[in-house]
């Protein structure tokens, strides 16, 4: 009975050790982006909430973002580098408390895995500056993509089609 516990402990330590090494290797493989700044430069260039969301992967409180109920036609841009991310045609009312889109300007979005809540979620980032935007879920409109891109308003700027 004691030897089974030792074997289980050995396997657990080995698995956790391998996971730790893999995470360290991933951290070493830092992707370079078209728009790169030091943390201090990002902090001075962005409003505080945008900095916290884009650079520190924070989440704004639900129902507080300026684009949650926004209905104007145009394009939503990354607040960090002004890369076009979402068209107003892709926006829909999900009642989740954050702007929701059923798709993105795919060439400008990067998908990553986020384990911050203890389980895997698909994180959305701007692929030009690496800024955190939000997450994608599979509970979007079934008549289109079935996806919900749940995006922080603080990660966005907006340009009207009228301009």
Backbone bond lengths (Angstrom), bond angles and torsions (degrees), N, CA, C in turn:
res aa  C-N    CA-C-N  psi(-1)  N-CA   C-N-CA  omega(-1)  CA-C   N-CA-C  phi
1 X - - - 1.451 - - 1.516 110.76 -
2 X 1.317 118.07 -41.89 1.461 122.73 179.83 1.512 112.08 -65.70
3 X 1.338 117.68 -35.03 1.468 120.29 -179.14 1.528 111.00 -69.08
4 X 1.351 118.28 -30.91 1.466 120.77 177.08 1.517 110.53 -64.54
5 X 1.338 116.56 -39.86 1.463 120.52 179.32 1.522 110.47 -65.71
6 X 1.315 116.19 -38.29 1.468 120.62 179.17 1.525 109.65 -65.42
7 X 1.328 118.16 -42.99 1.461 122.14 179.39 1.529 110.10 -63.62
8 X 1.332 117.32 -44.04 1.469 121.68 178.93 1.525 110.04 -62.56
9 X 1.320 116.77 -43.53 1.464 120.68 178.75 1.525 110.44 -62.35
10 X 1.331 117.67 -43.10 1.459 122.37 179.79 1.534 110.62 -61.94
11 X 1.335 116.86 -45.35 1.473 121.13 179.50 1.527 109.98 -63.41
12 X 1.329 117.31 -42.94 1.469 121.03 -179.89 1.521 111.00 -61.50
13 X 1.313 116.39 -46.61 1.469 120.68 -179.15 1.522 109.84 -63.13
14 X 1.322 116.95 -41.93 1.465 120.92 179.87 1.523 110.82 -63.10
15 X 1.342 117.67 -45.81 1.464 120.95 -179.79 1.516 111.67 -63.44
16 X 1.334 117.67 -46.42 1.460 120.64 -179.78 1.520 110.76 -65.72
17 X 1.308 116.84 -35.97 1.461 120.61 177.42 1.515 111.34 -64.35
18 X 1.327 117.75 -41.68 1.470 121.82 178.53 1.523 110.45 -66.00
19 X 1.339 117.40 -40.99 1.458 120.80 179.12 1.519 110.17 -62.93
20 X 1.324 116.65 -40.65 1.459 121.16 -179.80 1.521 110.88 -63.97
21 X 1.324 116.92 -42.68 1.460 121.30 178.63 1.527 110.28 -63.81
22 X 1.330 117.15 -42.28 1.464 120.86 179.25 1.524 111.02 -62.61
23 X 1.337 117.58 -40.84 1.456 121.06 178.51 1.520 110.87 -66.22
24 X 1.344 117.24 -39.63 1.454 120.33 178.03 1.521 110.79 -64.60
25 X 1.340 117.19 -40.57 1.461 120.78 178.77 1.522 110.39 -64.87
26 X 1.341 117.28 -39.80 1.456 120.29 178.34 1.526 110.18 -63.60
27 X 1.333 116.77 -40.70 1.460 120.45 179.30 1.528 110.83 -63.40
28 X 1.325 117.67 -34.23 1.459 121.50 179.17 1.522 111.68 -69.60
29 X 1.339 117.18 -29.60 1.454 122.70 -179.32 1.524 110.09 -82.60
30 X 1.318 117.62 60.21 1.456 121.68 -177.52 1.524 109.91 -69.62
31 X 1.308 115.35 123.19 1.454 120.80 179.46 1.523 109.09 -73.15
32 X 1.308 116.36 143.32 1.453 119.65 173.51 1.520 108.61 -98.25
33 X 1.312 115.61 144.25 1.456 122.45 -177.30 1.519 110.22 -117.39
34 X 1.308 115.32 160.36 1.455 121.32 178.85 1.525 110.90 -61.44
35 X 1.338 116.60 -38.94 1.460 121.79 179.10 1.521 108.28 -110.46
36 X 1.304 116.31 106.19 1.464 121.85 -179.21 1.526 108.96 -119.76
37 X 1.324 115.97 136.25 1.464 122.66 176.25 1.515 107.68 -142.45
38 X 1.304 116.32 160.85 1.461 119.84 172.49 1.521 107.68 -73.38
39 X 1.312 116.20 163.22 1.456 120.57 178.13 1.537 110.25 -57.95
40 X 1.312 117.05 -40.34 1.470 121.29 179.39 1.527 111.10 -64.13
41 X 1.338 116.97 -39.23 1.465 120.27 178.12 1.525 111.33 -66.14
42 X 1.336 117.34 -42.20 1.469 120.03 176.52 1.522 110.05 -61.48
43 X 1.318 116.25 -44.27 1.467 120.57 -176.98 1.526 111.55 -62.27
44 X 1.319 117.14 -39.36 1.469 119.15 -179.37 1.532 111.55 -78.73
45 X 1.329 118.57 -23.39 1.468 122.07 -177.30 1.528 113.40 -85.54
46 X 1.321 117.99 -22.19 1.462 121.65 -172.89 1.523 112.12 -114.54
47 X 1.348 117.36 148.38 1.471 119.14 168.87 1.533 108.81 -59.35
48 X 1.314 117.25 154.45 1.468 121.72 -172.68 1.528 113.06 -54.06
49 X 1.331 118.04 -47.89 1.465 119.30 -177.75 1.520 111.06 -66.66
50 X 1.319 118.19 -39.30 1.465 120.94 176.85 1.521 110.53 -62.75
51 X 1.318 116.73 -41.81 1.470 120.38 177.13 1.524 110.55 -60.55
52 X 1.322 116.86 -47.20 1.469 120.66 -178.12 1.531 111.22 -62.58
53 X 1.321 117.47 -41.20 1.469 120.68 179.95 1.524 110.60 -71.65
54 X 1.323 116.77 -56.25 1.468 120.79 -173.71 1.523 113.42 -66.76
55 X 1.315 117.92 -41.16 1.467 120.72 -171.69 1.523 113.96 -101.37
56 X 1.352 117.75 -22.79 1.465 120.82 -177.80 1.525 112.52 -118.12
57 X 1.335 116.91 6.28 1.465 124.01 177.74 1.529 113.22 58.18
58 X 1.331 115.98 34.19 1.469 120.73 175.12 1.529 108.64 -73.83
59 X 1.328 116.01 169.47 1.457 122.39 176.26 1.514 108.42 -126.75
60 X 1.320 116.82 129.02 1.460 119.44 177.16 1.528 109.13 -72.72
61 X 1.317 116.30 156.92 1.462 120.14 179.06 1.527 109.66 -62.94
62 X 1.344 117.28 144.11 1.468 119.55 179.64 1.521 111.36 -62.60
63 X 1.320 115.88 149.29 1.457 125.66 176.37 1.524 113.43 65.17
64 X 1.338 118.59 16.43 1.469 121.21 -179.81 1.526 113.09 -110.27
65 X 1.308 118.69 -16.18 1.455 121.98 -175.23 1.516 112.86 -74.69
66 X 1.327 116.48 145.61 1.471 120.74 -175.80 1.525 112.88 -68.11
67 X 1.320 118.67 -20.20 1.465 120.61 -178.41 1.527 113.85 -100.85
68 X 1.319 117.79 3.84 1.465 120.10 -178.63 1.529 111.67 -59.35
69 X 1.309 118.21 -48.70 1.475 122.65 -178.87 1.535 111.72 -105.40
70 X 1.294 117.51 12.08 1.466 123.78 -176.25 1.531 110.01 -65.27
71 X 1.337 117.33 132.00 1.468 121.39 -174.83 1.528 113.81 -120.26
72 X 1.315 118.67 -5.76 1.463 121.74 -175.80 1.536 111.14 -63.04
73 X 1.321 116.74 148.70 1.459 120.76 178.80 1.521 110.46 -86.53
74 X 1.328 115.06 133.81 1.450 120.11 -179.37 1.513 111.08 165.69
75 X 1.331 115.03 -152.26 1.455 121.77 -175.77 1.524 110.07 -126.95
76 X 1.322 115.67 134.77 1.460 122.48 175.52 1.530 107.87 -92.87
77 X 1.320 115.94 128.20 1.452 123.31 -175.98 1.520 110.85 -111.99
78 X 1.317 117.04 157.86 1.461 121.42 172.47 1.531 108.09 -65.25
79 X 1.314 117.59 128.70 1.461 121.97 179.62 1.530 111.92 -69.74
80 X 1.319 117.17 -15.08 1.453 120.43 179.73 1.511 113.92 -87.35
81 X 1.348 116.99 -35.05 1.469 119.07 -173.45 1.527 113.71 -139.66
82 X 1.335 117.41 4.25 1.468 123.63 178.32 1.526 114.50 62.39
83 X 1.304 117.58 27.05 1.464 121.84 174.11 1.529 108.97 -77.24
84 X 1.339 119.38 131.95 1.471 121.01 177.33 1.532 110.84 -62.69
85 X 1.331 116.16 127.64 1.464 121.20 -177.17 1.528 113.56 -117.14
86 X 1.335 116.94 -42.39 1.459 121.54 -174.79 1.520 110.32 -141.05
87 X 1.314 115.85 141.81 1.470 122.61 172.82 1.520 108.25 -94.46
88 X 1.333 116.30 148.03 1.472 119.35 179.30 1.531 110.93 -61.05
89 X 1.334 117.42 -26.17 1.476 121.04 177.17 1.527 111.81 -62.23
90 X 1.329 118.04 -23.73 1.468 123.10 -178.29 1.532 112.21 -88.35
91 X 1.342 116.57 -8.19 1.467 120.99 -174.97 1.528 110.08 -84.19
92 X 1.319 116.35 143.37 1.461 121.13 176.29 1.517 109.07 -147.55
93 X 1.310 116.12 163.93 1.472 121.64 -178.67 1.518 109.46 -89.67
94 X 1.332 115.88 110.36 1.470 120.38 -179.36 1.519 111.87 -102.41
95 X 1.334 116.57 -13.10 1.466 122.36 -177.03 1.526 112.90 61.73
96 X 1.325 117.63 25.61 1.471 120.44 179.05 1.529 111.83 -91.41
97 X 1.342 117.64 -12.61 1.463 120.62 178.74 1.517 114.36 104.27
98 X 1.323 116.68 -4.76 1.459 121.68 178.48 1.526 108.29 -132.94
99 X 1.322 117.66 155.75 1.464 119.23 175.12 1.527 109.97 -56.64
100 X 1.318 115.79 136.16 1.466 121.03 -177.96 1.518 109.82 -125.03
101 X 1.310 114.88 137.58 1.461 122.86 179.59 1.521 107.51 -131.53
102 X 1.343 116.90 146.97 1.464 118.57 179.25 1.524 112.63 -90.59
103 X 1.325 116.94 -6.11 1.472 121.99 175.44 1.521 108.78 -166.31
104 X 1.322 115.23 169.28 1.459 121.99 -178.60 1.516 110.09 -123.20
105 X 1.317 115.35 174.29 1.458 120.75 165.49 1.525 103.11 -75.50
106 X 1.325 115.98 91.67 1.474 122.85 -167.38 1.517 114.82 -51.99
107 X 1.311 117.51 -36.02 1.463 119.30 -177.07 1.527 112.45 -67.66
108 X 1.332 118.00 -11.50 1.464 121.41 -177.11 1.523 114.05 -112.41
109 X 1.331 117.29 5.69 1.462 122.64 -178.58 1.524 109.96 -112.93
110 X 1.311 114.92 141.15 1.463 122.25 175.40 1.525 107.85 -117.30
111 X 1.314 115.97 138.24 1.465 121.59 178.70 1.525 108.36 -105.50
112 X 1.332 116.14 135.49 1.457 121.50 179.16 1.524 107.27 -138.46
113 X 1.317 117.01 171.67 1.459 121.41 177.28 1.519 108.39 -108.52
114 X 1.317 115.19 133.99 1.463 122.98 -177.56 1.532 107.77 -121.18
115 X 1.330 116.77 127.00 1.472 122.21 179.07 1.526 111.98 -111.91
116 X 1.325 118.42 17.62 1.470 121.64 -172.94 1.530 113.95 -59.95
117 X 1.311 118.10 -27.35 1.470 121.06 179.27 1.523 112.51 -96.69
118 X 1.335 116.24 6.81 1.457 120.03 178.13 1.515 114.16 94.64
119 X 1.321 116.92 -1.20 1.460 120.82 176.20 1.528 107.59 -143.58
120 X 1.308 116.23 162.64 1.467 120.87 -175.79 1.525 111.56 -74.59
121 X 1.341 115.17 130.76 1.464 122.44 171.01 1.519 107.31 -130.70
122 X 1.314 116.23 152.50 1.459 119.88 177.89 1.521 108.69 -88.82
123 X 1.323 114.67 113.08 1.460 121.93 179.73 1.521 109.27 -88.31
124 X 1.322 115.85 142.47 1.458 122.33 176.83 1.517 109.23 -107.36
125 X 1.336 115.70 132.40 1.463 121.53 179.31 1.525 109.06 -132.39
126 X 1.318 115.21 154.96 1.460 120.73 169.87 1.522 106.71 -73.33
127 X 1.328 117.59 127.82 1.463 117.75 -177.31 1.530 113.15 -86.06
128 X 1.324 116.97 5.29 1.468 120.30 176.04 1.531 112.08 -99.27
129 X 1.355 117.09 -29.76 1.470 119.61 179.47 1.532 112.74 -127.66
130 X 1.330 118.05 -7.13 1.460 121.43 179.32 1.516 114.31 79.76
131 X 1.335 117.47 8.09 1.458 120.91 -178.32 1.518 112.78 -66.80
132 X 1.338 115.83 136.04 1.470 122.46 176.19 1.524 108.62 -69.91
133 X 1.327 116.46 131.10 1.460 121.94 179.87 1.518 111.98 -108.71
134 X 1.316 116.95 -43.62 1.458 122.73 -175.74 1.515 109.58 164.20
135 X 1.338 116.30 -143.70 1.464 121.31 -176.86 1.528 109.74 -140.19
136 X 1.324 115.78 160.74 1.466 120.88 176.54 1.528 108.52 -114.03
137 X 1.345 114.79 138.56 1.462 122.17 -178.88 1.526 108.81 -128.11
138 X 1.310 116.42 160.99 1.472 122.23 -177.56 1.529 113.02 -96.37
139 X 1.330 117.65 30.23 1.461 120.63 -179.15 1.531 112.15 -116.88
140 X 1.322 116.25 29.44 1.459 121.38 179.37 1.516 112.24 -83.33
141 X 1.324 116.31 -174.57 1.465 121.02 -177.72 1.530 112.27 -62.05
142 X 1.306 115.83 121.71 1.468 121.15 -178.11 1.535 112.19 -66.88
143 X 1.337 116.17 -26.86 1.468 118.91 -178.95 1.533 112.87 -75.23
144 X 1.338 117.68 -9.67 1.472 119.81 175.45 1.526 108.65 -116.29
145 X 1.322 117.55 -101.32 1.469 120.34 -174.86 1.522 114.18 -102.68
146 X 1.343 117.31 -16.91 1.458 120.37 -174.79 1.522 113.06 77.50
147 X 1.326 117.09 3.14 1.464 122.26 -177.68 1.520 110.37 -104.19
148 X 1.339 115.01 149.78 1.470 121.87 171.33 1.516 108.02 -125.67
149 X 1.323 116.16 107.86 1.452 121.56 172.68 1.523 105.54 -85.37
150 X 1.309 116.17 105.95 1.459 123.73 -176.88 1.535 106.76 -94.31
151 X 1.339 116.62 107.45 1.458 122.44 -167.56 1.525 111.13 -118.40
152 X 1.320 116.07 138.42 1.463 121.52 174.87 1.524 110.01 -72.84
153 X 1.342 117.31 130.20 1.467 120.65 175.92 1.520 111.29 -57.35
154 X 1.333 116.78 -36.10 1.464 121.18 -177.83 1.527 112.35 -64.48
155 X 1.321 117.89 -15.30 1.459 121.89 178.33 1.527 111.50 -88.88
156 X 1.334 117.00 -2.18 1.462 121.55 -171.83 1.521 113.96 -120.55
157 X 1.308 115.04 151.93 1.462 125.57 162.27 1.522 105.04 -119.86
158 X 1.323 116.59 165.81 1.458 119.67 -178.05 1.520 110.05 -134.35
159 X 1.332 116.05 138.46 1.463 122.20 173.53 1.522 107.14 -123.20
160 X 1.322 115.54 122.72 1.457 121.92 -179.31 1.523 110.39 -71.93
161 X 1.331 116.13 148.81 1.460 121.38 174.35 1.522 111.43 -65.94
162 X 1.330 116.76 -21.84 1.477 121.48 -177.91 1.519 111.69 -71.69
163 X 1.329 118.60 -19.39 1.469 120.72 -176.35 1.499 111.77 -85.35
